[in-house]
Amino acid sequence: MYKLVAVEDGLTNVTQALNAAGFKTTPLEGEALYNIQAVIVKGNGTDCLSPEWPIKLPVINAAGRSAEEVVEVLRDRLS
């Protein structure tokens, strides 16, 4: 079964790397957020994630990381 990851807009290279690594990606907005296993953001995520969000899941900051590094961090966090 695939892992669904929400990716903040503007991280096209990260989205492509995640898809190549076998992850399914979705934009960080909309109804699909109920089924995600992790979130990838450009910064610390405080501007796009609500503090009232009822679920706890990995939020990975892509700033300063290559797309491949983000994939590795995600694999580590989900294992």
Backbone as CSV, one residue per row, in Angstrom:
resi,resn,N_x,N_y,N_z,CA_x,CA_y,CA_z,C_x,C_y,C_z
1,MET,0.839,-1.187,0.000,0.000,0.000,0.000,0.882,1.249,0.000
2,TYR,0.499,2.242,-0.764,1.280,3.467,-0.858,1.078,4.343,0.366
3,LYS,2.006,5.257,0.556,1.896,6.249,1.622,1.569,7.579,0.973
4,LEU,0.539,8.248,1.468,0.102,9.526,0.931,0.743,10.655,1.728
5,VAL,1.390,11.570,1.017,2.125,12.669,1.634,1.604,13.985,1.072
6,ALA,1.270,14.931,1.951,0.841,16.263,1.523,2.082,17.130,1.357
7,VAL,2.173,17.835,0.226,3.336,18.658,-0.077,2.884,20.094,-0.318
8,GLU,3.544,21.032,0.354,3.219,22.448,0.189,3.521,22.888,-1.238
9,ASP,2.720,23.787,-1.759,2.882,24.316,-3.104,4.280,24.912,-3.272
10,GLY,4.890,24.680,-4.421,6.206,25.236,-4.713,7.353,24.262,-4.524
11,LEU,7.051,23.036,-4.128,8.087,22.021,-3.914,8.005,20.944,-4.991
12,THR,8.017,21.378,-6.231,7.862,20.461,-7.365,8.943,19.398,-7.393
13,ASN,10.195,19.789,-7.134,11.286,18.810,-7.167,11.115,17.752,-6.076
14,VAL,10.615,18.146,-4.919,10.368,17.203,-3.832,9.210,16.271,-4.207
15,THR,8.161,16.819,-4.795,7.031,15.999,-5.236,7.483,14.943,-6.233
16,GLN,8.317,15.345,-7.184,8.815,14.408,-8.196,9.667,13.317,-7.560
17,ALA,10.521,13.693,-6.612,11.370,12.703,-5.934,10.531,11.735,-5.103
18,LEU,9.512,12.245,-4.427,8.633,11.383,-3.638,7.889,10.392,-4.528
19,ASN,7.374,10.880,-5.653,6.663,9.999,-6.580,7.598,8.922,-7.128
20,ALA,8.830,9.304,-7.450,9.809,8.345,-7.960,10.173,7.302,-6.900
21,ALA,10.084,7.681,-5.624,10.407,6.773,-4.522,9.215,5.913,-4.111
22,GLY,8.075,6.077,-4.784,6.917,5.229,-4.504,5.858,5.841,-3.608
23,PHE,6.013,7.114,-3.262,5.003,7.791,-2.455,3.973,8.438,-3.362
24,LYS,2.758,8.556,-2.892,1.713,9.295,-3.596,1.631,10.657,-2.919
25,THR,1.535,11.714,-3.704,1.515,13.058,-3.136,0.195,13.759,-3.434
26,THR,-0.125,14.720,-2.577,-1.318,15.534,-2.732,-0.967,16.942,-2.279
27,PRO,-1.639,17.958,-2.818,-1.383,19.327,-2.346,-1.760,19.469,-0.870
28,LEU,-1.093,20.396,-0.205,-1.345,20.628,1.216,-2.579,21.499,1.386
29,GLU,-3.709,20.976,0.940,-5.001,21.644,1.084,-6.088,20.696,0.624
30,GLY,-7.258,20.889,1.104,-8.397,20.118,0.623,-8.739,18.900,1.452
31,GLU,-9.678,18.145,0.954,-10.246,17.006,1.665,-9.281,15.835,1.834
32,ALA,-8.321,15.682,0.928,-7.422,14.528,0.970,-6.552,14.503,2.218
33,LEU,-6.512,15.576,2.968,-5.643,15.639,4.141,-6.047,14.660,5.241
34,TYR,-7.217,14.073,5.159,-7.631,13.111,6.164,-6.912,11.773,6.022
35,ASN,-6.307,11.515,4.883,-5.682,10.224,4.635,-4.165,10.285,4.565
36,ILE,-3.560,11.402,4.916,-2.122,11.538,4.739,-1.341,10.937,5.908
37,GLN,-0.099,10.560,5.622,0.786,10.013,6.641,1.874,11.003,7.060
38,ALA,2.099,12.076,6.256,3.127,13.069,6.571,2.864,14.335,5.774
39,VAL,3.536,15.415,6.189,3.416,16.707,5.518,4.822,17.227,5.229
40,ILE,5.025,17.745,4.015,6.293,18.369,3.639,6.024,19.850,3.432
41,VAL,6.794,20.714,4.116,6.599,22.162,4.022,7.906,22.850,3.622
42,LYS,7.772,24.100,3.159,8.941,24.887,2.754,9.642,25.522,3.944
43,GLY,8.919,25.732,5.004,9.482,26.374,6.195,9.121,25.564,7.415
44,ASN,8.750,26.238,8.490,8.423,25.513,9.719,6.978,25.029,9.751
45,GLY,6.171,25.419,8.777,4.811,24.907,8.670,3.774,25.640,9.488
46,THR,4.181,26.641,10.244,3.219,27.300,11.120,2.203,28.134,10.359
47,ASP,2.528,28.532,9.133,1.584,29.346,8.370,0.575,28.519,7.583
48,CYS,0.788,27.205,7.472,-0.131,26.394,6.672,-0.791,25.272,7.464
49,LEU,-0.382,25.066,8.708,-0.991,24.024,9.521,-1.707,24.650,10.699
50,SER,-2.924,24.278,10.873,-3.727,24.819,11.956,-3.317,24.202,13.288
51,PRO,-3.176,25.004,14.336,-2.842,24.427,15.644,-3.953,23.544,16.210
52,GLU,-5.152,23.684,15.664,-6.272,22.862,16.121,-6.370,21.541,15.379
53,TRP,-5.434,21.278,14.479,-5.478,20.039,13.700,-5.513,18.853,14.640
54,PRO,-6.495,17.973,14.516,-6.689,16.921,15.517,-5.726,15.740,15.409
55,ILE,-4.917,15.688,14.374,-4.047,14.533,14.204,-2.590,14.931,14.356
56,LYS,-1.784,13.997,14.781,-0.349,14.200,14.905,0.330,13.344,13.845
57,LEU,1.173,13.974,13.036,1.905,13.251,12.017,3.200,13.991,11.728
58,PRO,4.148,13.329,11.068,5.418,13.986,10.785,5.249,15.195,9.873
59,VAL,5.864,16.310,10.261,5.931,17.507,9.428,7.410,17.721,9.131
60,ILE,7.778,17.644,7.863,9.177,17.728,7.465,9.426,19.048,6.762
61,ASN,10.416,19.782,7.253,10.807,21.057,6.681,11.803,20.783,5.556
62,ALA,11.454,21.180,4.329,12.309,20.935,3.171,13.353,22.030,2.968
63,ALA,13.277,23.104,3.720,14.211,24.220,3.550,15.648,23.752,3.791
64,GLY,16.517,24.041,2.847,17.923,23.698,2.986,18.251,22.245,2.713
65,ARG,17.285,21.473,2.264,17.504,20.055,1.961,17.264,19.792,0.491
66,SER,18.002,18.837,-0.057,17.733,18.411,-1.427,16.483,17.538,-1.406
67,ALA,15.918,17.311,-2.573,14.723,16.465,-2.673,15.023,15.055,-2.173
68,GLU,16.214,14.556,-2.463,16.594,13.220,-2.025,16.719,13.157,-0.499
69,GLU,17.243,14.221,0.114,17.336,14.263,1.571,15.948,14.232,2.210
70,VAL,15.004,14.956,1.600,13.629,14.959,2.122,13.039,13.555,2.069
71,VAL,13.270,12.838,0.970,12.773,11.466,0.842,13.372,10.585,1.938
72,GLU,14.670,10.715,2.194,15.324,9.908,3.227,14.789,10.231,4.620
73,VAL,14.604,11.524,4.918,14.054,11.919,6.210,12.646,11.343,6.372
74,LEU,11.851,11.418,5.314,10.491,10.880,5.364,10.505,9.376,5.624
75,ARG,11.362,8.657,4.934,11.456,7.208,5.144,11.816,6.897,6.595
76,ASP,12.760,7.654,7.144,13.162,7.446,8.542,12.001,7.711,9.493
77,ARG,11.264,8.782,9.268,10.171,9.153,10.167,9.006,8.178,10.098
78,LEU,8.786,7.578,8.921,7.648,6.671,8.761,7.973,5.226,9.103
79,SER,9.240,4.948,9.346,9.602,3.548,9.637,9.498,3.229,11.114
